[in-house]
Amino acid sequence: MSASCRILYLWLPMLPTDRIFRLAQAEVPAVTSVKANNVMRVAACNQAAQDAKLYAGMPLTDARALIQNLEIYPSDPAAERKILLQLAGACKRFTPFVALGDGHDLILDISGCSHLFGGEEGLVQKLCDLVRGAGILPVVAVADHLSAAWAVARYGSGGIVPKGEHVTAAADLPLAALRLPAETVAVMARLGLKTVAEVLAQPRGPLVQRFGPLVARRIDQLTGLEDEPISPLRPAAAHIFDRAFAEPVEHLESLKMALSQLSAALAEALSQKGMGTRRFVLRLFYADGTVSDIVAGASTPIDDPQRIARLLVPRLEAMPPRSEAGSGVDLMRIQADDVEEMGPQQGRLGTSIDAPRALADLIDTLSERLGVASVYRLAPVDTHIPGRQTRRVPALHALNASLWPQAGPRRAAGPLRPLRLLDPPELIHAVAGVPDGPPARFQWRRVFYQVAFAEGPERIAPEWWREEEESYDYFRVEDLEGRGFWLFRKGLYERETSSPRWFMHGLFG
């Protein structure tokens, strides 16, 4: 890890109870409860309960005995994680590298970001104001390494550790600040080791021999000799552009103007590299800490700012208005998530319209307005069962894909399959000269047809992995007036069924 790396550790010690009260400090003692080993125990305490000597893990009956007016709420880890993820999204206004910790905490890599917010002090202040505005008590520490920031936040007073002084800042902290197992901490305490500095002063060999390699690893992480990887919730996009507002913006026209500027900046950055984007995200950061994402996609890579804005504006207009006063947008961000190299564009001679590009623009617009699944094309399916040989794929995702194989030579007697199929096939009444022969006449939709010519049967067996037990015999027939039909008989006579049924499946011509 480079010497210029700076890690911000955000700890939310009261999140389980702040979730209920939405106050940084509640005067009423309150706890959340959970059942463990058939015993109701305290899961978390607010500050008032901690001041009354309650702690997590104690039996709930003991807590009630100590405090008569204790308020008890069921523990809800899912709700706590939801709030944590919401805060993680809001923290992305400071840095794209935001990760979840092991508990009620977030990890932010703010390397090279703090100068945008008035230095590390300004960034920490804005972050704390954001979290407190959500009704949650924050504890923040900034250091060169995650281990030092974690230790200062949880076992110190928090704050900003100057560069290069992470070991000094953690030296006087208790042993638990090294993130060692409780059993190891207890044994070290009995041996007279009480602080981090006392452990760092010991020879490494005896420590590892007595307590295992984890002690050496924690020491190396604290001192910066071993990197501690941070996995952000989502990898940062390569192309991100922000627009910060001096005051929260609520007017739609102002947001559209900012979107136009961001689209132009994104398109210029992409075109300079010969790249285009298929998927882009407009992220709105509100003053109250909430975040809204508008996602749009294109069928082909684009680097046109007007097309990017045109695809995002309808969704921006469709967003419901916010009734809360002072909760406008204070930061707007656009990013390209799916970037591809733009191929050479060749127009057509004698026309000013770029037909492929116009078609792609039309598909993009229709997909955004009607839904991606509503604009589709057909793709082949590897099966020999008629009616199952095609599937719908969104045109937005497969505009230029070569879905169909090259057609073979055309039959002189006409196509094997009609272009028009009935879905589902319709039951008809047919009469054949022999049980396994073609129909001589049939009735379909209350109209009788006399067969003049017939070709078949084309026998198609059922797919073995399906539960069907009957085969299909297809016939291409033509009536006296020259109309072509595609019929099939379901079930082999006296082998699969005693009364085969006939169906109309398609029309030729």
GIUR-V811306 format. One record per backbone hydrogen bond with DSSP energy under -1.0 kcal/mol. NH is the residue of the N-H (numbers start at 1). CO is the residue of the C=O. E is the energy in kcal/mol with one decimal. If there is no record, write none. Layout:
nh=NH co=CO e=E
nh=NH co=CO e=E
This chain:
nh=5 co=2 e=-1.4
nh=7 co=143 e=-3.2
nh=8 co=108 e=-3.3
nh=9 co=141 e=-3.2
nh=10 co=106 e=-2.9
nh=11 co=139 e=-3.1
nh=12 co=104 e=-2.9
nh=15 co=12 e=-1.5
nh=18 co=14 e=-3.6
nh=19 co=15 e=-2.3
nh=21 co=17 e=-2.5
nh=22 co=18 e=-2.8
nh=31 co=71 e=-2.5
nh=32 co=44 e=-2.1
nh=33 co=73 e=-2.2
nh=34 co=41 e=-2.2
nh=36 co=39 e=-2.8
nh=39 co=36 e=-1.1
nh=41 co=34 e=-3.0
nh=42 co=58 e=-2.7
nh=43 co=32 e=-3.8
nh=44 co=32 e=-1.1
nh=46 co=30 e=-2.1
nh=50 co=46 e=-2.2
nh=51 co=47 e=-2.4
nh=53 co=50 e=-1.8
nh=54 co=49 e=-2.1
nh=57 co=42 e=-3.2
nh=58 co=55 e=-1.4
nh=60 co=40 e=-2.7
nh=63 co=59 e=-1.7
nh=64 co=60 e=-2.2
nh=65 co=61 e=-1.8
nh=66 co=62 e=-1.6
nh=67 co=63 e=-2.0
nh=71 co=29 e=-2.2
nh=73 co=31 e=-2.1
nh=75 co=33 e=-2.3
nh=80 co=76 e=-1.9
nh=81 co=77 e=-2.5
nh=82 co=78 e=-2.0
nh=83 co=79 e=-2.1
nh=84 co=80 e=-2.2
nh=85 co=81 e=-2.6
nh=86 co=82 e=-2.0
nh=87 co=83 e=-2.4
nh=88 co=84 e=-2.2
nh=89 co=85 e=-2.1
nh=90 co=86 e=-2.0
nh=91 co=87 e=-2.3
nh=93 co=90 e=-1.4
nh=94 co=91 e=-1.9
nh=95 co=91 e=-1.1
nh=98 co=96 e=-1.2
nh=99 co=107 e=-2.8
nh=101 co=105 e=-2.2
nh=105 co=103 e=-1.4
nh=106 co=10 e=-2.6
nh=107 co=99 e=-2.8
nh=108 co=8 e=-3.0
nh=109 co=97 e=-2.0
nh=110 co=6 e=-1.6
nh=113 co=110 e=-2.0
nh=116 co=113 e=-1.6
nh=117 co=114 e=-1.9
nh=119 co=114 e=-1.9
nh=123 co=119 e=-2.3
nh=124 co=120 e=-2.6
nh=125 co=121 e=-2.3
nh=126 co=122 e=-2.4
nh=127 co=123 e=-2.5
nh=128 co=124 e=-2.7
nh=129 co=125 e=-2.4
nh=130 co=126 e=-2.0
nh=131 co=127 e=-2.4
nh=132 co=128 e=-2.8
nh=133 co=129 e=-2.1
nh=135 co=132 e=-2.1
nh=136 co=131 e=-1.6
nh=139 co=11 e=-2.1
nh=141 co=9 e=-1.8
nh=142 co=159 e=-2.1
nh=143 co=7 e=-2.2
nh=149 co=145 e=-2.1
nh=150 co=146 e=-3.0
nh=151 co=147 e=-2.3
nh=152 co=148 e=-2.5
nh=153 co=149 e=-2.1
nh=154 co=150 e=-2.3
nh=155 co=151 e=-2.5
nh=158 co=152 e=-1.8
nh=159 co=140 e=-3.0
nh=161 co=142 e=-3.2
nh=165 co=162 e=-2.0
nh=169 co=165 e=-2.2
nh=170 co=166 e=-1.3
nh=173 co=170 e=-1.2
nh=175 co=194 e=-1.1
nh=177 co=174 e=-1.9
nh=178 co=175 e=-2.3
nh=179 co=176 e=-1.8
nh=185 co=181 e=-2.3
nh=186 co=182 e=-2.3
nh=187 co=183 e=-2.1
nh=188 co=184 e=-2.4
nh=189 co=185 e=-2.2
nh=190 co=186 e=-1.8
nh=191 co=187 e=-1.3
nh=192 co=189 e=-1.4
nh=193 co=188 e=-2.6
nh=196 co=173 e=-2.2
nh=197 co=171 e=-2.6
nh=199 co=195 e=-1.3
nh=200 co=196 e=-2.5
nh=201 co=197 e=-1.4
nh=202 co=199 e=-1.5
nh=207 co=203 e=-1.3
nh=208 co=204 e=-2.6
nh=209 co=205 e=-2.4
nh=210 co=206 e=-2.1
nh=211 co=207 e=-3.1
nh=212 co=208 e=-1.9
nh=217 co=213 e=-2.1
nh=218 co=214 e=-2.5
nh=219 co=215 e=-2.0
nh=220 co=216 e=-2.3
nh=221 co=217 e=-2.3
nh=222 co=218 e=-2.1
nh=223 co=219 e=-2.4
nh=225 co=220 e=-1.7
nh=226 co=220 e=-1.5
nh=233 co=98 e=-2.9
nh=241 co=334 e=-2.4
nh=243 co=332 e=-2.7
nh=245 co=330 e=-2.1
nh=249 co=329 e=-3.0
nh=255 co=251 e=-1.6
nh=256 co=252 e=-2.5
nh=257 co=253 e=-2.0
nh=258 co=254 e=-2.1
nh=259 co=255 e=-2.4
nh=260 co=256 e=-2.3
nh=261 co=257 e=-1.7
nh=262 co=258 e=-2.5
nh=263 co=259 e=-2.7
nh=264 co=260 e=-1.9
nh=265 co=261 e=-2.0
nh=266 co=262 e=-2.6
nh=267 co=263 e=-2.7
nh=268 co=264 e=-2.2
nh=269 co=265 e=-2.0
nh=270 co=266 e=-2.2
nh=271 co=267 e=-2.8
nh=272 co=268 e=-1.9
nh=274 co=271 e=-1.2
nh=275 co=270 e=-2.8
nh=276 co=340 e=-3.1
nh=277 co=302 e=-2.2
nh=278 co=338 e=-2.9
nh=280 co=296 e=-2.3
nh=281 co=335 e=-2.5
nh=282 co=294 e=-3.0
nh=283 co=333 e=-3.3
nh=284 co=292 e=-3.2
nh=285 co=331 e=-2.9
nh=286 co=290 e=-2.8
nh=287 co=328 e=-2.5
nh=289 co=286 e=-1.7
nh=292 co=284 e=-2.2
nh=294 co=282 e=-2.6
nh=296 co=280 e=-2.3
nh=298 co=278 e=-2.7
nh=302 co=277 e=-1.6
nh=308 co=304 e=-2.2
nh=309 co=305 e=-2.4
nh=310 co=306 e=-2.5
nh=311 co=307 e=-1.8
nh=312 co=308 e=-1.2
nh=313 co=309 e=-2.7
nh=316 co=312 e=-2.0
nh=317 co=313 e=-2.7
nh=318 co=314 e=-1.6
nh=327 co=324 e=-1.1
nh=329 co=249 e=-3.0
nh=330 co=285 e=-2.3
nh=331 co=285 e=-1.4
nh=332 co=243 e=-2.5
nh=333 co=283 e=-2.5
nh=334 co=241 e=-2.5
nh=335 co=281 e=-2.0
nh=336 co=239 e=-1.8
nh=337 co=279 e=-2.1
nh=338 co=279 e=-1.4
nh=340 co=276 e=-3.1
nh=342 co=274 e=-2.7
nh=351 co=348 e=-1.0
nh=355 co=353 e=-1.2
nh=358 co=354 e=-2.8
nh=359 co=355 e=-2.6
nh=360 co=356 e=-2.2
nh=361 co=357 e=-2.4
nh=362 co=358 e=-2.3
nh=363 co=359 e=-2.6
nh=364 co=360 e=-2.4
nh=365 co=361 e=-2.3
nh=366 co=362 e=-2.7
nh=367 co=363 e=-2.5
nh=368 co=364 e=-1.9
nh=369 co=365 e=-2.0
nh=370 co=366 e=-3.1
nh=371 co=367 e=-1.5
nh=377 co=393 e=-2.4
nh=379 co=391 e=-2.7
nh=381 co=389 e=-2.0
nh=383 co=381 e=-2.0
nh=388 co=385 e=-1.7
nh=391 co=379 e=-2.0
nh=393 co=377 e=-2.5
nh=395 co=375 e=-2.1
nh=397 co=394 e=-1.3
nh=403 co=401 e=-1.4
nh=414 co=411 e=-1.1
nh=422 co=505 e=-2.8
nh=426 co=504 e=-2.1
nh=428 co=502 e=-2.2
nh=429 co=443 e=-1.9
nh=431 co=441 e=-2.6
nh=437 co=434 e=-1.6
nh=440 co=431 e=-3.7
nh=441 co=431 e=-1.4
nh=442 co=449 e=-2.0
nh=443 co=429 e=-2.8
nh=444 co=447 e=-2.7
nh=447 co=444 e=-1.2
nh=449 co=442 e=-2.8
nh=451 co=440 e=-2.3
nh=452 co=478 e=-3.2
nh=453 co=478 e=-1.9
nh=455 co=476 e=-2.0
nh=458 co=474 e=-1.9
nh=460 co=472 e=-3.0
nh=466 co=463 e=-1.5
nh=472 co=460 e=-2.3
nh=473 co=489 e=-2.3
nh=474 co=458 e=-2.1
nh=475 co=487 e=-3.0
nh=476 co=455 e=-2.5
nh=477 co=485 e=-2.2
nh=478 co=453 e=-2.5
nh=479 co=483 e=-2.0
nh=480 co=450 e=-1.2
nh=482 co=479 e=-1.8
nh=485 co=477 e=-2.6
nh=486 co=506 e=-2.4
nh=487 co=475 e=-2.3
nh=488 co=503 e=-2.0
nh=489 co=473 e=-2.5
nh=490 co=501 e=-2.9
nh=491 co=471 e=-2.8
nh=494 co=497 e=-2.2
nh=495 co=492 e=-1.4
nh=496 co=492 e=-2.6
nh=497 co=492 e=-1.9
nh=501 co=490 e=-1.3
nh=503 co=488 e=-2.3
nh=504 co=426 e=-3.2
nh=505 co=486 e=-2.6
nh=506 co=486 e=-1.4
nh=507 co=420 e=-1.8
nh=508 co=484 e=-1.8
